[in-house]
Amino acid sequence: MIAAIVILSASAGMADFSDDFRTVNEVDRNAAVRIRDTIEVHSLDGSLTPAQLDDFADLAEKGAGDIARFTGVTPRSQRILIYLSPRIDLSHTYPHYPGSSHHEARVFIDSERVERRTAPYLHELVHAVVGDGGAMWLEEGLASWVASSVATTYGGYYAPVLSEGNDRVDDQARAVIERSRDTAAWFDSDSPDLSQRDRRSFYILSHSFTKYLGTTLGTSRLVRIHSAKNARALELISGISLDEWRSRWMSSLGESGGQVAGR
């Protein structure tokens, strides 16, 4: 599965593998490469200065290690390959890249965002380090929650894309709930059919809900649920249904009787 997030728009289309295959070939024909213990960065030559590329490679190396430390996930023996190019429209990740016999994790990021230090590198590295999680709400929610947590706890930066950091996402979620009551189906499907208009709201609610689960269940249990790749894993591991968890989360936001209390 590709884990993808939009860069500056309210839509988040999945990247086309044929485009990524062309990007890999284009970059590798004229690449500036930086290799660290757990990551390997391939940047289209000239898109970043040597110093910018060195800084990003160090940042990504630290980020991957910090994500593994925060989640308790054992890092893979294979390096994570990160491709940087100004031709990459959507930041996205293949936890198991289909175009390689090794099926290593590959991350694709717009080099212009790296230059501006607005790249969602931690979000994408969560997908690469932790892997697939089954339901889209859990995959994207976990990536956002962990990325923001890592930036706050260990350093680096969290780049808000569709949801703000952990300190502001609940306020965003309250605003979404006030605007729309018809969101339950987004959590009932592994891969909901979202309109472009709905995607920002979906990512915000997924982040806020996953943050609630993580702080309530603990990181290790939530990672176990994510790693199970089973739509019923939340209920099987926690003993509480998805509907009940959703009700508790909504209550924690102050939601009551169709409105957000006190607003």
Secondary structure, 3 states (H helix, E strand, C coil): CCEEECCCCCCCCCCCHHHHHHHHHHHHHCEEEEECCCEEEEEECCCCCHHHHHHHHHHHHHHHHHHHHHHCCCCCCCCEEEEEECCCCCEEEECCCCCCCCCCCEEEEEHHHHHHCCCCHHHHHHHHHHCCCCCHHHHHHHHHHHHHHHHHHHCCCCCCCCCCCCCCHHHHHHHHHHHCCCCHHHHHCCCCCCCHHHHHHHHHHHHHHHHHHHHHHCHHHHHHHHHHCCCCHHHHHHCCCHHHHHHHHHHHCCEECCEECCC
